[in-house]
């Protein structure tokens, strides 16, 4: 791994539309002036139901032409930075949309990852949440790892964070940095966000970058914020707080090597050996 400077852009996106997208592009462009890799949160182009999302969804055969992706493709042609688009709608065969993270660099979409685990839940207060009603799940077992300037980035989205096996698989596939773009709600964010992100960093000996949504989005939806950058020891390197802002940090390859040496992690593709204390 080589040293890389990363930025996690924290947004308070509104409904799908030009305002939300323009804000994301503007903030990403500013972050790119001080970072090699710029990460955007889930739903960076806005929130809304299927009817609101579908006009903004991209065609899987031409992702670079999608309304939510094209501005970053254009931006990447004049920037040295890579852009991780944390979660944007992609047309699915059954009429729903995938929630897809895209990696954009030098005018190209290098890779995509479709959110595998959807948030379907019956809450204690009687609220029923069914992300699967409007969002199609990505195929199981995706291990999307992309080399960006000498560091290998593994992709995930939001609710994936609760499934540690996904990150162990990314580590085995060679990931050195884990990406967790999210829109965690305030109650679950306050209780679990930092704990889960630090746990994923510690158990895989990877850096973690988690760009997040924050604030009130309308229609009763509110996000926790606190975009984090965490090192492989579990130390928080940067925290964006609870307002739109940017968390920036330098990822030191020595920190990765030291954590893996101390914990005795074996080579990717093999079982982890027992850690030292």
C-alpha positions in Angstrom: 0.0 0.0 0.0 1.1 3.6 -0.8 0.2 6.6 1.3 -3.1 8.2 0.2 -5.0 11.2 1.3 -8.8 10.6 1.6 -11.8 12.8 2.1 -15.3 11.7 3.4 -17.8 14.3 2.3 -20.8 14.6 4.7 -24.1 15.8 3.2 -27.6 16.7 4.2 -29.3 15.8 1.0 -32.9 16.7 0.3 -35.2 15.1 -2.3 -34.0 13.8 -5.6 -33.3 16.7 -7.9 -30.7 19.2 -9.2 -30.3 20.9 -5.8 -29.1 17.8 -4.0 -26.9 16.6 -6.9 -25.4 20.1 -7.4 -24.5 20.3 -3.7 -22.8 16.9 -3.8 -20.8 17.8 -6.9 -19.7 21.2 -5.5 -18.6 19.7 -2.2 -16.8 16.8 -3.9 -15.0 19.2 -6.2 -13.8 21.3 -3.3 -12.7 18.1 -1.4 -10.7 16.9 -4.4 -8.4 19.9 -4.1 -7.0 18.3 -0.9 -7.5 14.6 -1.5 -6.5 11.7 -3.7 -9.8 9.8 -3.1 -13.1 11.6 -2.4 -16.0 9.5 -0.9 -19.6 10.5 -1.0 -22.4 9.1 1.2 -25.3 6.9 0.4 -28.2 8.8 -1.3 -25.9 11.7 -2.3 -28.2 12.7 -5.1 -31.3 12.7 -2.8 -34.0 10.7 -1.0 -37.3 9.7 -2.4 -39.6 6.8 -3.4 -39.3 4.7 -6.5 -41.1 7.2 -8.7 -38.8 10.0 -7.6 -35.7 7.8 -8.0 -36.3 6.2 -11.4 -35.7 9.2 -13.6 -32.3 9.6 -11.9 -31.3 5.9 -12.2 -28.5 4.9 -14.5 -28.5 2.2 -17.1 -26.1 -0.6 -16.2 -25.0 -0.7 -19.8 -23.9 2.9 -19.7 -23.4 4.1 -16.1 -21.2 7.0 -17.1 -24.2 8.6 -18.8 -26.6 8.5 -15.8 -27.8 11.8 -14.5 -26.3 11.1 -11.0 -23.0 9.8 -12.4 -22.2 12.0 -15.4 -21.2 15.1 -13.4 -18.6 13.2 -11.6 -17.3 11.6 -14.7 -16.8 15.1 -16.1 -15.3 16.3 -12.9 -12.8 13.4 -12.8 -11.5 14.3 -16.2 -10.1 17.6 -14.8 -9.1 16.2 -11.4 -6.4 13.9 -10.2 -8.8 12.5 -7.6 -10.9 9.3 -7.7 -14.6 9.7 -6.6 -16.5 7.0 -4.7 -20.2 7.7 -5.4 -21.7 6.1 -2.2 -25.1 5.0 -3.4 -27.0 6.0 -6.5 -30.0 4.3 -8.2 -29.4 1.9 -11.0 -32.2 0.4 -13.1 -33.0 -3.2 -12.1 -34.6 -5.8 -14.4 -37.8 -6.1 -12.3 -38.6 -2.3 -12.4 -37.1 -1.5 -9.0 -33.7 0.1 -8.7 -30.4 -1.2 -7.2 -28.7 1.0 -4.7 -25.2 1.1 -6.3 -21.8 2.5 -5.3 -19.7 3.6 -8.3 -16.0 4.3 -8.5 -15.1 7.0 -11.0 -11.7 8.1 -12.1 -10.1 9.8 -15.1 -13.5 10.0 -16.9 -14.4 6.4 -16.4 -16.6 4.3 -14.2 -14.0 1.7 -13.0 -16.3 -0.5 -10.8 -19.8 -0.7 -9.3 -21.1 -2.5 -6.2 -24.9 -3.2 -5.7 -26.0 -3.0 -2.1 -26.4 -6.7 -1.1 -28.2 -6.4 2.3 -31.4 -4.4 2.4 -33.0 -2.9 5.5 -36.2 -4.7 6.1 -37.3 -4.3 9.7 -40.3 -4.2 12.1 -39.5 -1.7 14.8 -40.8 -1.8 18.4 -42.9 1.3 17.8 -44.9 -0.5 15.1 -43.1 1.1 12.2 -42.5 -1.3 9.3 -39.5 -0.6 7.0 -39.1 -2.5 3.8 -36.3 -1.2 1.6 -36.8 -4.3 -0.6 -40.2 -3.0 -1.8 -38.5 -0.5 -4.0 -34.8 -1.6 -4.0 -33.5 -4.8 -5.6 -30.7 -6.5 -3.7 -27.3 -7.1 -5.4 -26.1 -10.6 -6.0 -24.7 -12.3 -2.9 -21.0 -12.7 -2.5 -19.8 -9.5 -4.2 -16.3 -8.7 -3.3 -15.5 -5.6 -5.2 -12.0 -4.4 -4.6 -10.4 -1.5 -6.6 -6.8 -0.3 -6.7 -6.7 3.5 -6.6 -3.2 4.8 -6.7 -1.5 2.0 -4.8 -4.2 1.4 -2.2 -6.9 -1.3 -2.5 -10.4 -0.2 -1.6 -13.3 -2.6 -0.8 -16.9 -1.6 -1.4 -20.0 -1.8 0.8 -23.0 0.3 1.6 -24.7 1.2 4.9 -26.6 -1.8 6.3 -23.8 -4.1 5.1 -21.9 -2.7 8.1 -23.8 -5.1 10.4 -22.5 -8.2 8.6 -18.9 -8.7 9.5 -18.4 -11.6 7.1 -18.7 -9.2 4.2 -15.6 -7.3 5.4 -13.7 -10.4 6.2 -14.3 -11.4 2.6 -13.1 -8.1 1.3 -10.0 -8.4 3.4 -9.3 -11.8 2.0 -9.8 -10.4 -1.5 -7.0 -7.9 -0.8 -8.7 -4.9 0.6 -6.6 -2.4 2.6 -9.3 0.2 2.9 -13.0 -0.5 3.5 -15.6 2.0 2.2 -19.0 2.3 4.1 -21.0 5.1 2.6 -24.2 5.4 4.7 -27.3 7.2 5.8 -27.6 5.8 9.3 -30.7 7.0 11.3 -30.1 9.0 14.4 -31.1 6.4 16.9 -29.1 3.6 15.4 -26.2 5.9 14.6 -26.0 7.1 18.2 -26.0 3.5 19.5 -23.9 1.6 16.9 -22.2 3.7 14.2 -18.8 4.3 15.7 -18.7 0.9 17.5 -19.4 -1.0 14.3 -16.9 1.0 12.1 -14.1 0.6 14.6 -14.9 -3.1 15.0 -14.6 -3.6 11.2 -11.3 -1.8 11.2 -9.9 -3.8 14.1 -11.1 -7.2 13.0 -9.8 -6.9 9.4 -6.8 -4.6 10.1 -8.0 -2.3 7.4 -8.6 1.5 7.2 -12.3 2.4 7.1 -13.8 5.4 5.4 -17.5 6.0 6.2 -19.0 9.1 4.4 -22.4 9.7 5.9 -25.6 11.7 5.6 -26.5 14.1 8.4 -29.4 16.3 9.6 -33.0 16.5 8.6 -33.9 15.5 5.1 -37.7 16.1 5.2 -40.6 13.7 5.4 -39.5 12.7 9.0 -36.2 11.3 7.9 -33.0 12.3 9.8 -29.5 11.0 9.7 -26.8 10.7 12.4 -23.8 12.2 10.5 -20.3 11.7 12.1 -18.5 10.6 8.9 -15.5 8.7 10.2 -12.0 7.7 9.0 -10.6 4.9 11.2 -7.2 3.3 11.1 -6.5 -0.4 11.3 -5.9 -0.1 15.1 -9.4 1.3 15.6 -8.3 4.8 16.2 -10.6 7.5 14.7 -8.5 9.8 12.5 -11.2 12.2 11.6 -14.9 12.8 12.5 -17.1 15.2 10.5 -19.5 15.9 13.4 -23.2 16.4 12.7 -23.3 19.2 10.1 -22.4 19.1 6.4 -18.6 19.1 6.3 -15.6 17.0 5.2 -13.4 14.6 7.2 -9.9 14.4 5.8 -7.0 12.1 6.7 -3.7 10.7 5.4 -3.7 6.9 5.3 -0.3 5.8 6.4 0.9 2.4 5.0 3.0 1.9 8.1 -0.1 1.9 10.3 -1.5 -0.9 8.1 1.7 -2.9 8.2 2.1 -2.5 12.0 -1.5 -3.5 12.8 -1.3 -6.6 10.6 2.1 -7.6 12.0 1.0 -7.2 15.6 -2.2 -9.2 15.1 -0.6 -11.9 13.0 -3.1 -11.6 10.2 -2.2 -14.0 7.4 -2.1 -13.3 3.7 -5.4 -12.6 1.9 -7.3 -15.8 1.1 -6.1 -17.6 4.2 -7.5 -17.9 7.7 -6.4 -15.3 10.2 -3.9 -16.6 12.7 -4.3 -16.0 16.5 -3.5 -12.4 17.6 -0.9 -11.5 20.0 -1.8 -9.4 23.1 
